[in-house]
C-alpha cells in the first residue's frame, strides 16, 4: 500500500486513491488485524500516518472485530 503523508486538506472526498481504497477495504471487511513492528515503545510512524488517513473509521474499527498489536 502506498499511502502518501497525511494532509488534512486532502481528507474525506478529496483523499488520494490509495487512502480511499484502504477505507473501502476496511469498511467491507468482517474484521481488522493491524500488526506493526514496535518503534520507540509504540507503533511506527508509517502505521500512524495510514491511520490518520482513516481516522473517520475509528469508531467502526472499535465496534468491529479488531486486533491491534505492536511487537
Secondary structure as the mmCIF struct_conf table of DSSP 4:
data_model
#
loop_
_struct_conf.conf_type_id
_struct_conf.id
_struct_conf.beg_label_comp_id
_struct_conf.beg_label_asym_id
_struct_conf.beg_label_seq_id
_struct_conf.end_label_comp_id
_struct_conf.end_label_asym_id
_struct_conf.end_label_seq_id
HELX_LH_PP_P HELX_LH_PP_P1 UNK A 3 UNK A 6
HELX_RH_3T_P HELX_RH_3T_P1 UNK A 8 UNK A 10
HELX_RH_3T_P HELX_RH_3T_P2 UNK A 12 UNK A 14
HELX_RH_AL_P HELX_RH_AL_P1 UNK A 17 UNK A 28
BEND BEND1 UNK A 30 UNK A 30
STRN STRN1 UNK A 31 UNK A 36
BEND BEND2 UNK A 39 UNK A 42
HELX_RH_AL_P HELX_RH_AL_P2 UNK A 45 UNK A 53
TURN_TY1_P TURN_TY1_P1 UNK A 54 UNK A 54
HELX_RH_3T_P HELX_RH_3T_P3 UNK A 55 UNK A 57
HELX_RH_AL_P HELX_RH_AL_P3 UNK A 58 UNK A 63
BEND BEND3 UNK A 64 UNK A 64
STRN STRN2 UNK A 65 UNK A 70
#
